[in-house]
Amino acid sequence: MLTIALFCLAASGQRPVAEKPGESTAQHVRSSPAFAELMLRKTDVEADLEALLLDYKEEFPQVIELRYQMGLLNNEIERMLGTKESDSGRLTLSLGKLIVRRIELETNLWKLLQAYQDGHPDVRRAKRRVEIYSGAIKEILGN
């Protein structure tokens, strides 16, 4: 009987009352170009990680790097899912590309910090690149 009621609601375009909290509010984000861009990159990283894990162990440097990048992607996805519906118009493809590029730059900075001191010229340049992309993202989001 409940199944028939849910089917009727779905056919009429209405949502059931017992919807999970946050599910409908996140739909505007999930359908945005920026979210799609992040999911594309996350899928690429997952595929690369799975391919490496067939031949290498968790301690392999590239596996560690991909796990770090996956963590950054997951953090950005969670942050994006918290976007208000009124701000969803800002979640453009360009924003998604900026975020993906910033994550790549942050990963590069993390790798440099494994080998060099904080004041090394390469580290300083990498930090500045991350700051520039972060500034552009903040400008778009209005934060």
C-alpha atoms as one frame of an Amber mdcrd trajectory, in Angstrom:
protein
   0.000   0.000   0.000   2.861   2.387   0.878   4.562   1.493  -2.406   1.442
   2.458  -4.354   1.245   5.789  -2.487   4.908   6.528  -3.213   4.402   5.590
  -6.859   1.418   7.948  -7.097   3.422  10.748  -5.477   6.325  10.159  -7.873
   4.007  10.127 -10.873   2.441  13.408  -9.807   5.848  15.039  -9.303   5.360
  15.509  -5.559   7.910  14.415  -3.009   7.072  12.082  -0.144   6.858  13.784
   3.229   9.370  11.440   4.876  12.353  12.673   2.861  15.822  12.470   4.391
  17.045  15.766   5.838  19.291  17.679   3.452  18.467  15.458   0.503  16.321
  17.967  -1.366  18.540  20.893  -0.458  21.590  19.162  -1.911  19.859  18.399
  -5.209  20.475  21.921  -6.536  24.201  21.371  -5.894  24.311  17.865  -7.359
  22.841  19.140 -10.618  25.367  21.984 -10.942  28.253  22.038 -13.433  30.773
  22.708 -10.627  29.692  19.577  -8.741  29.897  17.546 -11.961  33.452  18.781
 -12.518  34.472  17.752  -8.994  32.844  14.354  -9.430  34.662  13.863 -12.746
  37.996  14.558 -11.083  37.129  12.360  -8.103  36.254   9.512 -10.466  39.553
   9.954 -12.318  41.498   9.862  -9.045  39.572   6.794  -7.827  40.246   4.966
 -11.087  43.961   5.827 -10.973  44.130   4.763  -7.339  42.416   1.431  -7.976
  44.738   0.740 -10.917  47.821   1.457  -8.806  46.596  -0.670  -5.911  46.531
  -3.697  -8.197  50.339  -3.583  -8.372  51.470  -1.473  -5.422  50.934  -1.224
  -1.681  49.474   1.682   0.301  52.984   2.979   1.049  53.739   3.640  -2.633
  54.331   7.412  -3.032  51.834   7.854  -5.862  49.162   5.979  -3.870  49.781
   8.282  -0.895  49.540  11.331  -3.158  46.260  10.167  -4.706  44.801   9.455
  -1.254  45.759  12.999  -0.196  44.120  14.431  -3.317  41.023  12.301  -2.695
  40.747  13.790   0.789  40.901  17.315  -0.619  38.251  16.467  -3.209  35.954
  14.961  -0.593  36.344  18.074   1.578  35.423  20.342  -1.333  32.444  18.180
  -2.260  31.153  18.306   1.321  31.644  22.069   1.423  29.833  22.450  -1.890
  26.917  20.328  -0.674  26.432  22.918   2.067  25.797  25.666  -0.479  22.510
  27.480  -0.061  20.011  27.098  -2.847  20.041  30.858  -3.406  23.804  30.661
  -4.134  23.612  27.666  -6.471  23.800  29.919  -9.538  27.448  30.502  -8.684
  28.289  26.792  -9.061  29.434  27.110 -12.661  31.748  24.934 -14.702  34.449
  27.578 -14.402  34.199  27.443 -10.611  34.484  23.656 -10.715  37.595  23.904
 -12.876  39.108  26.483 -10.534  38.501  24.224  -7.536  39.960  21.171  -9.299
  43.025  23.170 -10.329  43.467  24.512  -6.795  43.333  20.948  -5.449  46.036
  19.934  -7.916  48.154  22.906  -6.809  47.569  22.074  -3.131  48.691  18.507
  -3.797  51.815  19.800  -5.525  52.504  22.105  -2.572  52.066  19.175  -0.178
  54.595  17.142  -2.202  57.077  20.031  -2.182  56.716  20.391   1.575  57.715
  16.731   1.922  61.100  17.564   0.389  61.781  21.252   1.140  61.580  23.753
   3.962  58.773  26.279   4.128  61.002  29.144   2.897  62.272  27.350  -0.222
  61.576  29.342  -3.416  59.620  26.480  -5.017  57.439  26.177  -1.912  56.831
  29.931  -1.825  55.832  29.937  -5.507  53.511  26.976  -4.990  51.886  28.670
  -1.977  51.325  31.828  -4.005  49.628  29.839  -6.798  47.285  28.237  -4.269
  46.523  31.674  -2.800  45.703  33.106  -6.244  43.270  30.294  -7.042  41.745
  30.470  -3.559  41.213  34.204  -4.027  39.470  33.682  -7.362  37.205  31.021
  -5.848  36.329  33.277  -2.904  35.559  36.120  -5.281  33.107  33.971  -7.233
  31.446  32.569  -4.113  31.345  35.945  -2.410  33.069  34.691   0.746
